[in-house]
C-alpha cells in the first residue's frame, strides 16, 4: 500500500529545568534591549557577556523575531546563545508567537543548532512559539537522494508552568499534524498520488485515529448515480474514488442540528481534459487536489484533538485526462441531484466533482452546515492573488464564524458575492445548467453560482476558492 512521506520530525518538550545537555540556548529580550529574567540569569552565568555584546552593536533592538547569535563562554555548558526579540511580551498575539517561532527556526538552522533549550519567564507565549518552530521545520524530501542534515532536532522549553504550556501546545501540535499531512498530499507527484492510492493513504492515516472511512469505487459511484464525478474521471486509466470520513467525538450523543460537513475537490492531476491546458505551469496541476488535502488534514486534526464534534469529510477524487474515453465539450451529463449539465469546457471539472458530493452529503447526513474547499478558478487568483481566500457564503452567521477563525489563525478570507445574476449565467439552453458562465466574466462568481444550484433549501454553505492561497511555487501551503 502506498504510504505518504513523513516529514523530518522536530521533538518539542517542556520542562521546569533543563535536564539534558544542549548545544544552544535561546533567551529573550524586549524592546530597548531589556533582557528577560531568564536571559539575565544566563548572562550572569556567562560573566555579563550578553549585556556587553548588546551594548557594542546597534542592529538588535528587541523587535519581534529579531535574532542575535553570541558565542558562549568556556564556563557555560552550551556552544552558543541565541538572543531573540519579544518586543512587548504582554501584547503578543498567537500569530506574533508563531511568527517569532518561524524566524527563530531559521536562525537555529542557520547556525546548525541541533539540541536546543529555550528559556522563558512564563508559559504564555511558549505554545505559539513552539507552533511556529514546528511549522517552519516542514520539509518534503522523499524524492531527494541526499537529505537535509544538521536541522534542529530537539527543542526543550524551560520555564515555570511548563505543564500549562505543554497542554496549550497539544492542540496546536494536532493542527500542525493536519497541516503537514495536507502539504505532503499536495506535494506528492501524480504518478504516486492518484485516486486509488490517495484513498488508501487516507485510510492508512486516519483509520487508526478513530475516523470511520468509506471508499466508493467507480462501480459504486455508477450504481449511486454520481454522473458528474464519473464524467470527469472517465478519460483516465485510473478510475475515480469518493472517500467519506466520519469523526464522531460525541459518541451516542447526537449533534444538535446535524453534523458539520466538509467537502474537498480532489483532482489528483488536471490536464484540462479535451480542453487541454497550456504546457507552462501544468506541473503545478498535481496540486489541484489541494481542497481535498485541506479536508483530510482537518479530519486528522479533529481526531488527534479528540474533538467533541460530529464531522463528515467527503473528498471527490478523479484524474482529468484527455483520451478516446474522455468527456467532451458538448456532452450533457446527469448529476447525482438529477440536474443535467451541458459541458462547454472540460477544464471546468472541479465544480462537477463537487456538485455530486454536495448532493450526497446533504441527502445522506442532513448537515448543520457545509464548507467546500477547492482550487477552483484562476479567476480568483486574478482577483485576490495569494493573500486572500475567495469566500462565497450564503449565511451571515457562518460567514462571521469563518471570518473570526481567519483573524485567529492569520488566514485571510474575503467575502465574494453570491447573486442571482451569476446563477442565471450558468443556465443552459439545452440542459438545466452549463458548466461555465459567459467567457471572461466573473469566472469565480459563476463557478460559485453553479455550485449554489446544488444547495438544498436553506442549508448554510460556504464555498472557499483556495486556488490562490492553497498553492505556491514551493508546493502546497497547508491553508
C-alpha positions in Angstrom: 0.0 0.0 0.0 1.3 3.5 -0.9 2.2 5.5 2.2 2.8 9.2 2.4 6.3 10.5 3.1 7.0 11.5 6.7 8.5 15.0 7.2 11.6 15.1 9.5 10.2 15.3 13.0 11.1 18.1 15.4 10.8 16.9 19.0 9.3 19.7 21.2 9.3 19.3 25.0 8.5 21.5 28.1 10.3 21.3 31.4 10.8 23.4 34.6 14.6 22.8 34.4 17.0 21.9 31.6 17.6 18.1 32.1 19.6 17.4 29.0 22.8 18.9 27.7 22.2 21.2 24.8 24.4 22.8 22.2 22.4 26.0 22.0 20.4 28.1 24.5 17.8 30.7 23.4 16.9 33.6 25.6 14.8 36.7 25.0 14.8 40.5 25.2 12.0 43.0 24.9 12.1 46.4 23.1 15.0 48.6 24.2 17.3 45.5 24.6 15.8 44.7 28.0 16.7 41.2 29.0 14.1 38.8 30.5 14.8 37.4 33.9 15.8 34.1 32.3 18.2 35.9 30.0 19.7 37.9 32.9 20.3 34.7 34.8 22.2 33.2 31.8 24.0 36.4 31.3 25.2 36.3 34.9 26.5 32.7 34.4 28.5 34.0 31.4 30.0 36.9 33.3 27.8 39.6 31.6 28.7 38.5 28.1 25.2 39.1 26.6 24.8 42.6 28.1 28.3 43.6 26.9 27.6 42.3 23.4 24.3 44.2 23.2 26.0 47.5 24.1 28.5 47.0 21.3 26.0 46.6 18.5 23.0 48.6 17.2 21.3 46.1 14.9 19.4 44.1 17.6 16.8 46.2 19.4 14.4 43.5 20.7 11.8 43.7 18.0 9.6 40.7 17.4 11.5 37.8 15.9 14.9 39.6 15.7 17.8 37.2 16.5 21.4 37.6 17.5 23.9 34.8 17.8 26.5 35.0 20.6 29.3 32.6 21.2 29.1 31.2 24.8 32.0 31.4 27.2 34.1 28.4 28.2 32.3 28.3 31.6 28.9 27.7 30.0 27.6 24.3 29.0 26.3 25.4 25.6 28.2 26.3 22.5 26.2 29.3 21.6 23.4 31.6 22.8 20.7 32.9 20.5 19.1 36.2 21.7 15.6 36.6 20.3 13.3 39.7 20.4 9.8 39.7 22.0 9.2 43.4 21.8 6.3 43.6 24.2 5.7 40.2 25.7 2.4 41.3 27.3 0.9 42.2 23.9 2.0 39.2 21.9 -0.8 37.6 19.9 -0.9 33.9 18.9 0.2 35.0 15.4 3.1 37.0 16.8 4.3 34.0 18.7 4.1 31.8 15.7 6.0 34.4 13.6 8.7 34.5 16.2 9.0 30.8 16.2 9.4 30.7 12.4 12.1 33.3 12.5 13.8 31.6 15.4 13.8 28.3 13.5 15.6 29.9 10.6 18.3 31.3 12.9 18.8 27.9 14.6 19.0 26.1 11.3 21.5 28.8 10.0 23.9 28.1 12.9 23.4 24.3 12.7 22.0 24.0 16.2 20.6 20.6 16.9 19.8 20.3 20.6 18.3 23.5 22.0 16.9 24.8 25.2 14.6 27.9 25.1 14.3 29.8 28.3 11.2 31.9 29.0 9.9 33.7 32.1 6.4 32.4 31.7 4.3 30.0 29.7 2.1 32.4 27.9 3.9 32.7 24.5 5.6 29.3 24.6 3.0 27.2 22.8 2.6 29.6 20.0 6.4 30.0 19.5 6.6 26.2 19.5 3.9 26.0 16.8 5.9 28.4 14.7 9.1 26.3 15.1 7.2 23.1 14.2 5.6 24.6 11.1 8.9 26.1 9.9 10.5 22.7 10.2 8.4 21.2 7.4 10.4 19.7 4.5 9.5 17.4 1.6 12.5 15.3 0.8 11.0 11.9 -0.1 12.4 12.0 -3.6 15.9 13.5 -2.8 18.8 11.2 -2.7 20.6 13.5 -0.2 18.6 14.6 2.8 19.0 17.9 4.7 21.4 17.5 7.6 22.0 19.5 10.8 18.5 20.7 11.1 17.2 21.4 14.6 16.1 18.0 16.0 15.2 18.6 19.7 13.9 21.7 21.4 13.0 21.9 25.1 11.2 25.0 26.5 12.3 25.7 30.1 10.0 27.8 32.3 7.7 27.8 35.3 4.3 26.4 34.5 5.7 24.0 31.9 2.7 21.8 32.2 0.4 24.7 31.2 2.5 25.3 28.1 2.5 21.6 27.2 -1.3 21.5 27.5 -1.7 24.5 25.2 0.7 23.1 22.7 -1.1 19.7 22.5 -4.0 21.2 20.4 -1.6 23.2 18.3 0.5 20.2 17.6 -2.6 18.3 16.4 -3.2 21.2 13.9 0.4 21.0 12.8 0.0 17.3 12.0 -3.0 18.1 9.9 -1.1 20.9 8.1 1.8 18.5 7.4 -0.5 15.8 6.1 -2.2 18.3 3.7 1.2 19.6 2.5 2.6 16.1 1.9 -0.5 15.1 -0.1 -0.3 18.2 -2.3 3.4 17.7 -2.9 3.3 14.1 -3.9 3.8 13.6 -7.6 0.8 12.4 -9.7 2.4 9.1 -10.6 2.3 8.3 -6.9 -0.9 10.1 -5.9 -3.9 9.2 -8.0 -7.5 8.4 -6.9 -7.0 4.8 -5.7 -3.6 5.4 -4.0 -4.9 8.6 -2.4 -7.9 6.8 -0.9 -5.6 4.1 0.6 -3.4 6.8 2.1 -6.4 8.4 3.7 -7.5 5.1 5.2 -4.0 4.3 6.4 -3.6 7.7 8.1 -7.0 8.2 9.7 -8.5 4.8 10.5 -6.1 4.2 13.4 -7.2 7.6 14.9 -10.8 6.5 15.1 -12.0 8.1 11.9 -14.5 5.9 10.0 -13.5 5.6 6.4 -15.8 4.6 3.5 -14.3 4.3 0.0 -16.5 4.1 -3.1 -15.0 2.8 -6.3 -16.2 3.6 -9.8 -18.8 0.8 -9.8 -20.4 2.0 -6.6 -20.4 5.6 -7.9 -22.1 4.4 -11.1 -24.7 2.5 -9.1 -25.5 5.5 -6.9 -25.7 7.9 -9.9 -22.6 10.1 -9.5 -22.8 11.1 -13.2 -20.8 14.4 -13.0 -18.0 12.9 -10.9 -17.7 9.9 -13.2 -17.7 12.0 -16.3 -14.6 13.9 -15.2 -12.6 10.8 -14.4 -13.7 8.6 -17.4 -10.8 9.7 -19.6 -8.2 8.4 -17.2 -6.9 4.8 -16.9 -7.0 5.5 -13.1 -10.7 5.5 -12.2 -12.3 7.9 -9.7 -12.9 7.4 -6.0 -15.1 9.0 -3.3 -13.8 8.9 0.2 -16.2 9.6 3.1 -14.5 10.3 6.5 -16.6 10.4 9.7 -15.3 11.6 13.1 -17.9 11.3 15.9 -16.4 12.7 19.0 -19.9 12.8 20.6 -20.4 9.1 20.9 -24.0 8.2 21.3 -24.9 11.8 21.9 -26.4 13.3 18.8 -25.2 16.6 17.4 -27.8 19.3 17.6 -28.8 20.3 14.0 -26.8 17.5 12.4 -23.1 17.0 11.8 -20.7 19.5 10.3 -19.7 18.7 6.7 -16.5 19.5 4.7 -16.3 18.7 1.0 -13.0 18.8 -0.9 -12.1 18.9 -4.6 -9.6 16.1 -5.3 -8.4 16.3 -8.9 -5.1 14.5 -8.5 -3.9 15.8 -11.8 -5.7 18.2 -14.1 -4.6 18.4 -17.7 -7.9 20.2 -18.6 -9.0 17.2 -20.5 -10.1 17.7 -24.1 -10.0 21.5 -23.3 -6.3 21.0 -22.6 -4.3 23.5 -20.6 -1.1 25.2 -21.9 2.1 23.4 -21.1 3.5 26.1 -19.0 2.8 25.5 -15.3 0.9 22.3 -15.9 3.2 20.5 -13.4 1.5 22.5 -10.7 -1.7 20.7 -11.5 -0.7 17.9 -9.2 -1.9 20.3 -6.5 -5.4 20.6 -7.9 -6.4 18.3 -5.1 -5.5 21.0 -2.5 -9.1 21.3 -1.3 -9.3 17.7 -0.6 -5.9 17.8 1.2 -7.3 20.5 3.5 -10.3 18.4 4.4 -8.2 15.3 5.1 -5.8 17.4 7.2 -8.7 18.9 9.1 -10.1 15.4 9.9 -6.7 14.3 11.2 -6.5 17.4 13.5 -10.0 16.8 14.8 -9.3 13.2 15.6 -5.9 13.9 17.2 -7.6 16.6 19.4 -10.4 14.1 20.1 -12.8 17.0 19.3 -16.3 16.9 20.8 -18.0 17.1 17.5 -19.6 15.1 14.8 -17.9 15.9 11.4 -18.2 14.4 8.0 -15.4 14.9 5.4 -16.0 14.0 1.8 -13.3 14.2 -0.9 -14.1 13.6 -4.6 -11.1 12.1 -6.3 -10.5 12.0 -10.0 -7.8 12.5 -12.7 -8.8 14.7 -15.6 -7.2 13.3 -18.7 -7.7 13.6 -22.5 -8.3 10.2 -24.2 -10.7 8.4 -26.5 -12.8 7.8 -23.4 -12.7 11.4 -22.1 -15.8 13.5 -21.7 -16.1 16.2 -24.4 -17.3 19.8 -24.8 -20.9 19.4 -25.9 -21.7 16.4 -23.7 -24.7 16.5 -21.5 -24.3 14.7 -18.2 -26.7 13.9 -15.4 -25.6 14.7 -11.9 -26.5 12.9 -8.7 -29.1 15.5 -8.0 -30.9 14.7 -11.2 -30.0 18.0 -12.8 -28.5 17.9 -16.2 -25.3 19.7 -17.1 -24.1 20.8 -20.6 -20.3 20.6 -20.7 -18.8 23.6 -22.5 -15.3 23.3 -21.1 -13.8 20.1 -19.7 -11.3 22.2 -17.7 -14.2 23.4 -15.5 -14.2 20.0 -13.9 -13.8 20.8 -10.2 -17.3 22.0 -9.9 -18.6 18.8 -11.5 -17.0 16.5 -8.9 -18.0 18.9 -6.1 -21.7 19.1 -7.1 -22.2 15.4 -6.8 -20.5 15.3 -3.4 -22.6 18.3 -2.2 -25.7 16.5 -3.1 -24.5 13.2 -1.5 -23.6 14.8 1.8 -26.9 16.7 2.1 -29.1 13.7 1.3 -27.1 11.3 3.4 -26.3 13.4 6.5 -28.5 16.4 6.6 -25.6 18.6 7.9 -25.8 21.6 10.1 -23.7 23.4 7.5 -21.3 22.6 4.7 -17.9 24.1 3.8 -16.4 23.1 0.5 -12.8 23.8 -0.4 -11.4 23.8 -3.9 -8.5 25.1 -6.0 -11.3 26.0 -8.4 -10.6 29.0 -10.6 -7.7 31.0 -12.0 -10.1 34.0 -11.8 -9.9 34.1 -8.0 -6.1 34.5 -8.3 -6.6 37.4 -10.7 -9.0 39.0 -8.2 -7.3 38.3 -4.9 -3.8 37.0 -5.6 -2.3 34.6 -3.0 -3.2 36.8 0.0 -7.0 36.2 0.4 -9.2 33.2 0.0 -12.3 33.9 -2.1 -15.2 33.1 0.1 -18.8 32.6 -1.1 -21.2 32.2 1.8 -25.0 32.0 1.8 -25.4 32.5 5.6 -24.2 35.6 7.6 -23.7 33.6 10.8 -21.5 31.1 9.0 -19.5 33.9 7.4 -19.0 35.5 10.8 -17.5 32.3 12.2 -15.2 31.9 9.1 -14.0 35.5 9.4 -13.4 35.1 13.2 -11.4 31.9 12.5 -9.4 33.8 9.9 -8.4 36.5 12.4 -7.4 34.0 15.0 -5.2 31.9 12.6 -3.9 34.6 10.3 -5.5 33.0 7.3 -7.3 35.7 5.3 -10.8 35.4 3.8 -12.6 37.9 1.6 -16.4 37.5 1.1 -17.4 37.4 -2.6 -20.9 38.0 -4.0 -23.5 35.3 -4.5 -26.0 36.8 -6.8 -29.0 35.6 -8.9 -27.2 37.0 -11.9 -24.4 34.5 -11.6 -26.8 31.6 -11.2 -28.6 32.7 -14.3 -25.4 33.0 -16.2 -24.8 29.2 -15.9 -28.3 28.2 -17.1 -28.2 26.2 -20.3 -30.5 26.4 -23.3 -30.3 22.6 -23.8 -29.9 21.3 -20.3 -30.5 22.6 -16.7 -27.1 24.1 -16.3 -23.8 24.6 -18.2 -20.5 24.2 -16.5 -19.1 27.7 -17.3 -20.6 31.1 -17.5 -20.0 33.9 -20.1 -16.4 33.9 -21.2 -14.1 36.4 -19.5 -16.8 37.5 -17.0 -16.7 36.8 -13.2 -15.4 33.3 -13.5 -15.1 32.7 -9.8 -18.6 34.1 -9.2 -20.3 32.0 -11.9 -18.5 28.9 -10.6 -19.9 29.6 -7.1 -23.3 30.2 -8.7 -23.1 26.8 -10.4 -22.4 25.1 -7.0 -25.1 27.1 -5.3 -27.6 25.4 -7.6 -26.9 22.2 -5.7 -27.5 23.5 -2.2 -30.9 22.3 -1.0 -33.3 24.5 0.9 -31.7 26.8 3.4 -28.7 24.7 4.2 -25.9 27.1 5.4 -23.0 26.7 2.9 -19.6 28.2 2.2 -17.5 27.7 -0.9 -13.8 28.6 -0.3 -11.9 29.0 -3.6 -8.3 28.4 -2.5 -6.6 28.4 -5.9 -4.5 31.4 -4.7 -3.9 30.5 -1.1 -3.6 26.8 -1.3 -0.9 26.5 -3.9 2.5 28.2 -4.2 5.8 27.9 -6.2 7.2 25.9 -3.2 4.3 23.5 -3.2 1.2 23.0 -1.1 0.7 25.7 1.6 -1.5 23.8 4.0 -4.1 26.6 4.0 
